[in-house]
Amino acid sequence: MTDLIDTHISMRLDDDSGHFLINRYGTLFEQMTASDLVKIDSDGRVVDTLFPNHRVNRAGFVIHSAIHQARPDLHCVIHTHTAAGIAVSAQAEGLLPISQHALKFYNRLGYHAYEGIALDTQERERLVRDLGPHNAMILRNHGLLAAGSSAAEAFQNIYFLERACQAQVQALAGNRELLQPDPQTCEHTARQFEDDDGEGIVQLAWEAALKLIEDQRAQYCA
């Protein structure tokens, strides 16, 4: 789900400083280690005493700081530019309720209109408004954003949103009539996903995902 150096992940620190960690600008995710996470404040200033010269992407700061300042319940934010995510972000209907993955976000997904590269801090207010109470959002003509109270929850949200977009692009490419469940079934399924979150399934999925990179632990902890 990476886009060279132009996608971002961030994590709010547990203290009351208002600081959060964001990936260092210019480092590929596949090469990133713990020391490539840069501590910044709400104004985008690097406050990391160990790595004061690390660069931070301005657009990444604007988008992530908006969420971290306005939503204390969301500790981890992930933003991607995948082919499927960008494709759905450009479709007028947005995410269609045509797959089980998509139904996780039924009436639980924000949309933010494209305003150009997110370099203006004034856009933060509109980002927060458009996210509303949700944990995921489609940035029109841009990509996807997902967040959570933990890295595990944020990962599951971006994973399911990405898979839903992939399924939609494939389904539309088939040029056949699409079936959509009735609204009652859509809402029922969305609530089932919320129940799954309460039963620890999010954490089970996270632990399974971590096993995929277990042999890299010594590298990414550097």
TORGUKE-147082 format. One record per residue: residue number from 1; x, y, z of N, C-alpha, C, O in turn. Coordinates in pm, whole numbers, plus 32768, in hexadecimal, padded with zeros to 4 digits. Layout:
<sites>
 num n_c1 n_c2 n_c3 ca_c1 ca_c2 ca_c3 c_c1 c_c2 c_c3 o_c1 o_c2 o_c3
 NUM    X    Y    Z     X     Y     Z    X    Y    Z    X    Y    Z
...
</sites>
This chain:
<sites>
 num n_c1 n_c2 n_c3 ca_c1 ca_c2 ca_c3 c_c1 c_c2 c_c3 o_c1 o_c2 o_c3
   1 8051 7F87 8000  8000  8000  8000 8055 807E 8000 801F 80EB 8013
   2 80D7 8072 7FEB  812D  80E8  7FEF 812E 812F 7F68 8106 80F6 7F03
   3 815C 81AB 7F68  8168  81FC  7EEF 81EF 8244 7EF6 81F6 82BE 7F03
   4 825A 81F3 7EEC  82E2  8227  7EFF 82EB 8270 7F85 82DE 8231 7FEE
   5 8301 82F4 7F83  8315  833D  8001 829D 8392 8026 82A5 83E2 8083
   6 822C 8384 7FDE  81C1  83E6  7FEB 8144 83B6 8033 80DA 83F4 8025
   7 814C 834A 807E  80DD  8326  80D5 810F 8325 8165 8187 831F 817E
   8 80B1 832C 81C3  80D7  834C  824C 808E 82F7 82B4 801E 82C9 829F
   9 80D3 82E4 8322  8098  82A2  8397 80C4 82F0 8411 8136 831F 8417
  10 806C 82FE 8473  808F  834A  84EB 8052 830A 8566 7FF0 82C0 855D
  11 808C 8329 85D9  805E  82F2  8658 806A 835D 86C4 80D5 8396 86D8
  12 7FFC 8376 8709  7FFD  83D4  8778 804B 8399 87EE 803E 8323 880D
  13 809C 83EC 882F  80E5  83BE  88A4 8087 83B7 891C 8023 83FF 8922
  14 80A5 8360 897B  804C  8349  89EC 8050 83B8 8A55 7FF9 83BF 8AAB
  15 80B4 8410 8A4D  80BB  847C  8AB0 805A 84EC 8A89 800E 84DF 8A2A
  16 805F 855A 8AD4  8004  85CA  8ABB 8046 863A 8A6D 8018 86AC 8A70
  17 80B1 861B 8A26  80FD  8682  89DF 80BA 86B2 8960 80D7 871F 892E
  18 805F 8661 892B  8023  8683  88AA 807C 865D 8835 805B 867B 87C3
  19 80EC 861B 8850  8148  85F3  87E7 811C 856E 87A9 80D6 851E 87E8
  20 8145 8559 872E  812D  84D8  86F0 81A2 84B3 8696 81F2 8508 866F
  21 81A9 8432 8677  8213  83FD  8621 81DD 83F2 8593 816A 83CA 857D
  22 8231 8415 8531  820D  8407  84A5 8286 83D3 845A 82F8 83ED 8482
  23 826F 838B 83EE  82E1  8352  83A6 8337 83BF 8366 8306 8423 8333
  24 83B8 83A7 836B  841A  8404  8333 8407 8413 829C 83F8 83B0 8254
  25 8408 848E 826D  83F5  84A8  81DF 8473 8481 8191 84E2 84A9 81B3
  26 845F 8431 812A  84CE  8407  80D7 84F8 8378 80EC 854F 8345 80A4
  27 84BD 8334 814E  84E0  82A9  816C 8471 824C 813C 83FC 8262 815D
  28 8494 81E7 80F0  8432  8185  80C3 8400 8133 813A 844C 8117 8196
  29 8383 810D 8138  834D  80BE  81A7 8397 803A 81B7 83AB 800C 8227
  30 83C0 7FFD 8149  8404  7F7C  8153 848E 7F89 8192 84C8 7F25 81BC
  31 84C3 8002 8199  8546  801B  81D5 853B 8061 825C 85A1 807C 829C
  32 84C2 8080 8286  84AE  80D1  82FF 84C7 8080 837D 84A3 800B 8386
  33 8504 80C1 83DE  8519  8086  8462 84DD 80E3 84CC 84AB 814E 84AB
  34 84E4 80B9 8548  84AC  810B  85B4 84EA 8195 85BA 84A6 81F6 85DC
  35 8569 81A0 8599  85AC  8222  859F 8584 827F 852C 85AB 82F3 852A
  36 8534 824C 84CD  8501  82A0  8461 8478 82DB 8482 843C 831D 842E
  37 8448 82C5 84FC  83CE  8305  852A 83F5 8385 8571 8441 8383 85D1
  38 83C1 83F5 8541  83EB  8479  856F 8382 84B3 85CD 830B 84B0 85AE
  39 83AE 84E6 863F  8351  8525  869E 833E 85B7 867A 839E 8603 8672
  40 82C0 85DF 8663  82A2  866A  8641 8231 869E 869A 81E8 8651 86D7
  41 8226 8724 869F  81B9  8760  86EC 8145 8783 8690 8149 8765 8619
  42 80DE 87C2 86C8  8065  87DE  867B 8079 8847 860F 8022 885A 85BA
  43 80EB 888C 8612  810C  88EF  85AC 816C 88B8 8543 8198 8901 84EA
  44 818C 8836 854D  81E2  87F7  84EB 8275 8807 8506 82C8 87E1 84B3
  45 8299 883D 8579  8326  884E  859B 835F 87CB 85D1 8321 8789 8624
  46 83D5 87A7 85A2  8419  872F  85D3 844B 874A 8661 8496 87A9 8677
  47 8421 86F8 86BF  844B  8707  874B 849C 868D 8777 84B0 8677 87EF
  48 84C9 8641 8716  8517  85C9  8731 85A8 85F0 874B 85EE 861C 86EF
  49 85D5 85E2 87C5  865D  860B  87E8 86C7 85AE 87AE 8739 85D7 879A
  50 86A2 8530 8792  8704  84D2  875A 8717 84E8 86C5 8785 84D6 8691
  51 86AB 850F 8680  86B3  851F  85EE 8674 85A5 85C5 860E 85A7 8581
  52 86B0 8615 85EF  8674  8699  85D5 8672 86C0 8542 8628 871C 851D
  53 86BF 867E 84EE  86C6  86A4  8461 8671 864E 8405 8674 865F 838B
  54 8624 85F2 843E  85CC  85A0  83EC 8560 85F8 83AC 8528 8650 83EE
  55 8543 85E0 832D  84DD  862D  82E7 8453 85EF 82FA 8446 8576 830A
  56 83EC 8645 82F9  8362  8619  8302 8316 8651 828B 8323 86C8 826C
  57 82C8 85FE 8248  8279  862A  81D7 820D 868B 8205 81C0 866D 8260
  58 8208 86FF 81C7  81A9  8768  81F1 8118 873A 81E3 80C8 874D 823F
  59 80F6 86FE 8173  806C  86D1  815F 8048 8663 81C4 7FD7 865E 81F6
  60 80A8 860C 81DF  808F  85A4  8242 8074 85E0 82CB 801B 85B3 8313
  61 80C2 8646 82F0  80AC  8688  8370 8022 86C6 8378 7FDC 86B5 83DC
  62 7FF8 870D 830F  7F76  8751  8310 7F05 86ED 8325 7EAE 8702 8379
  63 7F07 8682 82D8  7E9B  8620  82E0 7E9A 85D9 8368 7E30 85CD 83A7
  64 7F0D 85AB 8394  7F12  855D  8410 7EFC 85B4 848B 7EB8 858B 84E9
  65 7F35 862B 848C  7F23  8682  8501 7E92 86AA 8512 7E63 86BB 8583
  66 7E49 86B9 84A4  7DBA  86DA  84AD 7D70 8671 84FF 7D22 8692 8558
  67 7D89 85F2 84DE  7D43  8585  8524 7D71 8579 85B4 7D1F 8569 860E
  68 7DF3 8581 85CB  7E27  8570  8653 7DF7 85DF 86B0 7DDD 85C6 8726
  69 7DEB 8659 867E  7DBF  86C8  86D3 7D2B 86C0 86F4 7D01 86E3 8763
  70 7CDB 8691 8693  7C4A  8696  86A5 7C0F 8617 86DF 7BA2 861B 8719
  71 7C54 85A5 86CF  7C1B  8525  86F7 7C78 84DC 8759 7CC7 8488 872E
  72 7C70 84FC 87D9  7CC8  84B9  883A 7CB0 8423 8846 7D02 83DC 8880
  73 7C40 83F3 880F  7C25  8363  8813 7C72 8317 87A8 7C7A 829D 87AD
  74 7CA9 835F 8746  7CF2  831F  86D9 7D87 8335 86ED 7DB8 83A5 86E0
  75 7DCF 82CB 870B  7E5E  82D6  872A 7EB7 82BB 86B2 7F29 82E8 86AE
  76 7E84 8271 864F  7ED5  824E  85DB 7E88 8275 855C 7E11 825A 8550
  77 7ECF 82B4 84FE  7E92  82E1  8480 7EE8 82AE 840C 7F62 82B9 8410
  78 7EA7 8276 83A5  7EEC  8243  8330 7EAE 8282 82B3 7E34 8288 82A5
  79 7F04 82B0 8259  7ED5  82F0  81DD 7F1D 82AF 8168 7F97 82A3 8168
  80 7ECF 8285 8102  7F0A  823D  8090 7EDF 8278 800B 7E79 82BC 8001
  81 7F31 825C 7FA3  7F10  827F  7F19 7F19 8200 7EC4 7F76 81F4 7E74
  82 7EBF 81A4 7ED4  7EC4  812B  7E82 7E74 8141 7E01 7E21 819B 7DF9
  83 7E8E 80ED 7D9E  7E45  80FA  7D1F 7DAF 80E8 7D34 7D60 8136 7CFF
  84 7D88 8083 7D83  7CFA  806B  7D9A 7CBC 80DA 7DEE 7C4C 8105 7DD3
  85 7D04 8108 7E54  7CD1  8173  7EA8 7CBD 81F4 7E5B 7C58 8237 7E6C
  86 7D1E 8216 7E07  7D12  828F  7DB6 7C9F 8281 7D53 7C53 82DF 7D3D
  87 7C92 8209 7D18  7C27  81F3  7CB7 7B9D 8209 7CF6 7B4A 824F 7CBD
  88 7B86 81CE 7D6A  7B04  81DE  7DAC 7AF0 826D 7DDB 7A80 82A0 7DDA
  89 7B5C 82AF 7E03  7B50  833B  7E30 7B23 8396 7DBF 7AED 8402 7DD8
  90 7B39 836C 7D42  7B13  83BC  7CCE 7A89 8395 7C98 7A56 83D8 7C3E
  91 7A4C 832D 7CCE  79C8  8301  7CA1 795C 834C 7CF0 7960 8351 7D6B
  92 78FE 8385 7CA9  789A  83DB  7CE8 784D 8395 7D57 7829 83D3 7DBB
  93 7832 8314 7D45  77E2  82CA  7DA9 7830 82AB 7E28 77F5 8287 7E8E
  94 78B5 82BA 7E23  7905  8295  7E96 7908 81FF 7EAA 78FC 81B3 7E49
  95 7918 81D2 7F25  791F  8143  7F41 7894 8106 7F3D 783C 812F 7F88
  96 7881 80A5 7EE6  77FF  8063  7ED8 77F3 7FED 7F38 7856 7FA9 7F52
  97 777C 7FD3 7F6D  7767  7F62  7FC9 7756 7EDF 7F7D 76EC 7EA1 7F81
  98 77BF 7EB6 7F37  77B3  7E3F  7EE1 780A 7DCC 7F11 780B 7D61 7ED3
  99 7852 7DDE 7F80  78A5  7D72  7FB5 789D 7D73 804D 787C 7DD8 808A
 100 78BC 7D01 8088  78BE  7CF9  811A 7923 7D5A 8154 790C 7D96 81BE
 101 7994 7D6A 810F  79F9  7DC9  813E 79C1 7E57 8141 79D9 7EA3 819F
 102 7977 7E7B 80D9  7940  7F03  80D2 78D5 7F1B 813C 78C6 7F8B 816C
 103 788C 7EB2 8161  7820  7EC3  81C2 7853 7EE5 824E 7807 7F15 82A1
 104 78D1 7ECC 8268  790D  7EF8  82E6 78FF 7F90 82F4 78F8 7FC3 8364
 105 78FB 7FD7 8283  78FA  8069  8285 7873 80A3 825D 7869 811A 823D
 106 780C 8052 825E  7787  8081  8235 7758 80F1 8293 774B 80DC 830B
 107 773F 8166 825A  7719  81DE  82A8 7780 81FF 8314 7760 8240 8377
 108 77FC 81D3 82FF  7867  81E9  8362 78E6 8217 831B 7955 81F0 8340
 109 78D5 8269 82B5  7945  8293  8263 7936 8326 823C 78CD 834F 820B
 110 79A0 8375 8254  799D  8401  822E 79D2 8416 81A1 7A15 83BE 8169
 111 79B5 848B 8168  79E8  84B1  80E4 7A18 8542 80EB 79D3 859A 811D
 112 7A91 8558 80B7  7ACA  85DE  80B9 7AEC 8608 802B 7B36 85C3 7FE5
 113 7AB6 8679 7FFF  7ACB  86A9  7F76 7B5C 86D4 7F63 7B9C 8709 7FBE
 114 7B8E 86BD 7EEC  7C19  86DE  7ECD 7C2D 8775 7EC9 7BDE 87BD 7E8B
 115 7C96 87A6 7F0A  7CB6  8834  7F0F 7D43 8850 7EDB 7D76 88BE 7EED
 116 7D81 87EF 7E9B  7E0E  87FB  7E75 7E64 87B3 7EDD 7E30 8779 7F3C
 117 7EE7 87B6 7EC9  7F41  8779  7F2B 7F2B 87BB 7FB2 7F25 8836 7FBB
 118 7F1F 876A 801B  7EF5  879C  809F 7F68 87E4 80E6 7FA3 87AF 8144
 119 7F87 885C 80B9  7FF4  88AA  80F3 7FC1 8919 814E 800F 8953 8199
 120 7F41 8938 8147  7F06  89A7  8192 7EC8 8973 8213 7E70 891D 8210
 121 7EF6 89A6 8285  7EC1  8977  8306 7E2D 8999 8316 7DEA 895D 836A
 122 7DFA 89F8 82C9  7D6B  8A19  82D3 7D13 89A5 82A3 7C9D 899E 82C5
 123 7D4E 894B 8254  7D00  88D9  8224 7CE2 8877 8295 7C86 8826 828A
 124 7D2E 887F 8302  7D1A  881F  836F 7C8C 8823 83A6 7C54 87BB 83C7
 125 7C53 8899 83B0  7BCB  88A6  83E5 7B68 885A 838E 7B0C 881A 83C2
 126 7B79 8861 830C  7B1E  881C  82B1 7B37 8786 82AF 7AD9 8738 82A0
 127 7BB3 875D 82BF  7BD1  86CF  82CA 7B8A 8692 8342 7B4E 8626 8338
 128 7B90 86D6 83B2  7B51  86A6  842C 7AB9 86A5 841D 7A77 8646 8447
 129 7A84 870F 83E1  79F2  8716  83CB 79C3 86A2 8376 795C 8664 8393
 130 7A0E 8682 830C  79E2  861B  82AF 79F6 858E 82E7 79AC 8533 82C4
 131 7A59 857D 833C  7A6A  84FB  837E 79F7 84E3 83DF 79C6 8472 83EB
 132 79CC 854C 8425  795E  8540  8484 797C 84DB 84F0 79EA 84DB 8527
 133 791C 8484 8512  7930  8421  857C 796F 83A0 854A 7982 8341 8597
 134 7991 839B 84C8  79BE  831E  848D 7A53 8305 84A4 7A9C 835E 84D0
 135 7A7D 828B 8486  7B0A  8265  8493 7B4D 8251 840B 7BC0 8225 8405
 136 7B07 8272 83A0  7B3F  8263  831A 7B03 82CD 82BF 7A94 82FD 82D5
 137 7B50 82F0 8257  7B22  835A  81FD 7B63 8346 8174 7BD5 831A 8169
 138 7B17 8368 810D  7B4C  836B  8086 7B6C 83FC 8064 7B15 8453 806C
 139 7BE9 8415 803F  7C13  849A  8015 7BFF 849F 7F7D 7C48 845E 7F33
 140 7B9F 84EB 7F50  7B78  84ED  7EC4 7BEF 850D 7E69 7C3E 8567 7E84
 141 7BFA 84BF 7DFB  7C65  84D1  7D98 7CF0 84C9 7DD6 7D4F 8506 7DA4
 142 7CFC 847E 7E42  7D79  847E  7E8F 7D9B 83F5 7EC7 7E02 83BC 7EA1
 143 7D49 83C0 7F1F  7D6A  8340  7F5C 7D13 8320 7FD4 7CA2 834F 7FDE
 144 7D49 82D0 802E  7CFE  829E  80A1 7D3E 82C9 8124 7DB7 82E1 812B
 145 7CEC 82D1 818A  7D1C  82EE  8212 7CCF 8296 8272 7C55 828A 8269
 146 7D16 8259 82D0  7CD6  8209  8338 7D20 821F 83BA 7D98 823A 83BC
 147 7CD7 8212 8427  7D12  822A  84AA 7CD7 81C8 850E 7C79 817F 84F0
 148 7D10 81C9 8587  7CDE  8171  85EF 7D16 8197 8676 7D71 81E9 8681
 149 7CE0 8159 86DC  7D10  8172  8764 7D96 8130 877C 7DD8 814B 87E1
 150 7DBF 80DA 8720  7E3F  8094  872A 7E73 807C 869D 7E2B 808E 863B
 151 7EF1 8052 8694  7F28  802F  8611 7EDB 7FB9 85D6 7EC5 7FB4 855D
 152 7EB3 7F5B 862A  7E69  7EE7  85FB 7DE5 7F0F 85BA 7DC3 7EDE 854F
 153 7D9C 7F68 85FA  7D1A  7F93  85C5 7D2B 7FE5 8546 7CE0 7FD3 84E6
 154 7D8E 803F 8544  7DA6  8090  84CC 7DCD 8037 8457 7DA1 804D 83E6
 155 7E1F 7FD2 8471  7E4A  7F77  8408 7DD2 7F2B 83CF 7DC4 7F1F 8356
 156 7D7D 7EF9 8427  7D0A  7EAE  83F4 7CAF 7F08 83A0 7C7B 7EDE 8339
 157 7C9C 7F84 83CC  7C46  7FDF  8381 7C7E 7FFE 82F6 7C34 7FFD 8294
 158 7D00 8019 82ED  7D38  8038  8269 7D3C 7FB9 8213 7D2A 7FC0 819A
 159 7D53 7F46 8251  7D57  7EC9  8205 7CCF 7EAB 81C7 7CC6 7E8C 8150
 160 7C65 7EB3 8218  7BE0  7E96  81E5 7BB4 7EFF 817F 7B74 7EDD 811C
 161 7BD5 7F7D 8195  7BAF  7FE6  8137 7BF6 7FD3 80B1 7BBA 7FE3 8047
 162 7C76 7FAF 80B7  7CC1  7F96  803D 7C88 7F1E 7FF1 7C77 7F23 7F78
 163 7C6B 7EB3 8039  7C34  7E3B  7FF8 7BAA 7E59 7FBC 7B89 7E26 7F51
 164 7B5A 7EA9 7FFF  7AD8  7ECE  7FCB 7AE6 7F1C 7F49 7A99 7F08 7EEB
 165 7B48 7F76 7F44  7B5F  7FC4  7ECA 7B90 7F6B 7E59 7B66 7F7B 7DE6
 166 7BE8 7F0D 7E78  7C17  7EB0  7E12 7BA3 7E60 7DD8 7B99 7E50 7D5E
 167 7B4B 7E2F 7E2E  7AD9  7DE0  7E01 7A7C 7E35 7DA9 7A48 7E04 7D45
 168 7A68 7EB2 7DCF  7A10  7F09  7D81 7A47 7F24 7CF5 79FE 7F1E 7C93
 169 7AC9 7F41 7CEE  7B06  7F59  7C6B 7AF9 7EDE 7C13 7AD9 7EE9 7B9C
 170 7B12 7E68 7C4B  7B07  7DEC  7BFE 7A77 7DD3 7BD3 7A5E 7DAB 7B61
 171 7A17 7DEC 7C2C  798B  7DD4  7C0C 795B 7E31 7B9C 7915 7E06 7B40
 172 7980 7EAF 7BA4  7957  7F0F  7B3D 7999 7EEF 7AB7 7960 7F08 7A4D
 173 7A12 7EB9 7ABC  7A57  7E95  7A40 7A11 7E24 79F7 7A23 7E15 797E
 174 79C1 7DD4 7A3E  797B  7D66  7A00 7906 7D91 79A8 78D3 7D43 7959
 175 78DC 7E11 79B7  7873  7E4B  7964 77F2 7DF9 7968 77B1 7DE3 7902
 176 77CF 7DCD 79E1  7753  7D82  79F6 7704 7DC7 7A64 773B 7E15 7AB2
 177 7683 7DAA 7A6B  7630  7DE4  7AD3 7660 7DB6 7B5C 767D 7D3F 7B70
 178 7669 7E12 7BBA  769B  7DF2  7C40 7626 7DE1 7CA1 75C3 7E28 7C9A
 179 7634 7D81 7CFA  75D2  7D6A  7D63 75FC 7DB5 7DE1 7671 7DB9 7E05
 180 7599 7DF0 7E24  75B1  7E32  7EA3 754E 7DFD 7F0A 74D7 7DF7 7EEE
 181 757E 7DD6 7F81  7522  7DA9  7FE9 74C2 7E19 8010 74DF 7E8F 7FFA
 182 7451 7DF7 8048  73F3  7E5D  8075 742E 7EAA 80EA 7488 7E78 812D
 183 73FD 7F23 8105  7436  7F77  816F 7438 7F35 81F8 7497 7F47 8244
 184 73D0 7EE7 8217  73CC  7EA5  829A 7440 7E42 82A9 747E 7E3B 8313
 185 745B 7DF6 8240  74C9  7D97  8244 754F 7DE0 824C 75AA 7DB4 8292
 186 755B 7E4E 8204  75D7  7E9C  8209 75F3 7ECD 8296 7663 7EC2 82C8
 187 758C 7F05 82D7  759F  7F39  835F 75B9 7EC6 83C0 760D 7ED4 841A
 188 7574 7E58 83B1  758A  7DE3  8406 761B 7DB4 83FD 7659 7D94 8463
 189 7652 7DAF 8383  76DB  7D82  836F 773E 7DE3 83AD 77A0 7DBA 83EB
 190 7726 7E64 839D  777F  7EC8  83D8 7783 7EB9 8470 77ED 7EC5 84AD
 191 7710 7E9D 84AC  770C  7E8A  853D 7753 7E09 8566 778F 7E01 85D1
 192 774B 7DA4 8511  7795  7D28  852D 782B 7D43 8532 7871 7D0C 8587
 193 785D 7D96 84D7  78EA  7DB9  84D9 790D 7E01 855B 7978 7DEA 8593
 194 78B5 7E58 858A  78CF  7E9E  8608 78D3 7E3D 867D 7923 7E4F 86D9
 195 787F 7DD6 867A  7884  7D70  86E2 7906 7D21 86DD 793E 7CFE 8744
 196 7936 7D06 8663  79B6  7CC1  8654 7A25 7D0F 8699 7A7B 7CD3 86DA
 197 7A23 7D93 868B  7A8B  7DE6  86C8 7A8C 7DD3 875F 7AF6 7DD3 879E
 198 7A16 7DC4 8799  7A0E  7DB4  882A 7A36 7D2A 8859 7A4D 7D16 88D0
 199 7A3F 7CCB 87FF  7A60  7C41  8825 7AF4 7C20 8810 7B1B 7BAB 8819
 200 7B46 7C84 87F5  7BD5  7C6D  87E8 7C03 7C3B 8762 7C77 7C17 8752
 201 7BA7 7C39 86FF  7BCE  7C07  867B 7C31 7C65 8637 7C87 7C38 85EB
 202 7C24 7CE6 8652  7C83  7D47  861A 7D11 7D26 8646 7D6F 7D28 85F6
 203 7D21 7D07 86C8  7DA4  7CE6  86FC 7DD8 7C63 86C2 7E50 7C56 86A8
 204 7D7F 7C01 86B0  7DA8  7B83  8672 7DDE 7B99 85E6 7E43 7B5E 85BF
 205 7D9A 7BEE 8599  7DC7  7C0A  8511 7E4D 7C53 8512 7EA3 7C39 84BD
 206 7E5F 7CAD 8571  7EDD  7CF8  857D 7F51 7C9A 859D 7FBC 7CA3 8561
 207 7F3A 7C41 85FB  7FA3  7BE2  861F 7FC6 7B87 85AA 803A 7B63 8597
 208 7F63 7B61 855B  7F7C  7B0F  84E5 7FCE 7B5D 847E 8029 7B26 8440
 209 7FAD 7BDE 846D  7FF8  7C30  840D 8089 7C42 8439 80E4 7C41 83E6
 210 809F 7C51 84BB  8127  7C62  84ED 817D 7BE7 84D1 81F6 7BF2 84BE
 211 813E 7B72 84CF  8189  7AF8  84B4 81C3 7AF7 8427 8226 7AB4 840C
 212 8184 7B43 83CD  81B5  7B49  8344 823C 7B90 833B 8287 7B7B 82DB
 213 825B 7BE2 839D  82DB  7C2C  839B 8331 7C09 8414 838E 7C52 8437
 214 8312 7B99 8453  835D  7B71  84CB 83F3 7B65 84AF 8445 7B85 8504
 215 8416 7B35 8436  84A3  7B23  8419 84EB 7BA7 8402 8566 7BA9 83F3
 216 84A2 7C17 83FF  84DE  7C9A  83ED 84E5 7CE9 846F 850F 7D5D 846F
 217 84BC 7CAD 84DF  84B0  7CF6  855C 8530 7D3F 8582 852C 7DB3 85AA
 218 85A2 7CFC 8575  8621  7D3C  859C 863C 7DB8 8548 867C 7E16 8577
 219 860C 7DB8 84CC  8623  7E2A  8473 85C6 7E9F 8494 85F4 7F11 849F
 220 8542 7E83 84A3  84E6  7EF4  84B6 84E9 7F2C 8543 84B1 7F97 855B
 221 8528 7EE6 85A1  8535  7F1C  8628 85B4 7F70 8639 85CC 7FA5 86A5
 222 8604 7F7C 85D0  8683  7FC5  85DA 866D 8059 85F0 86CD 80A6 85FA
</sites>
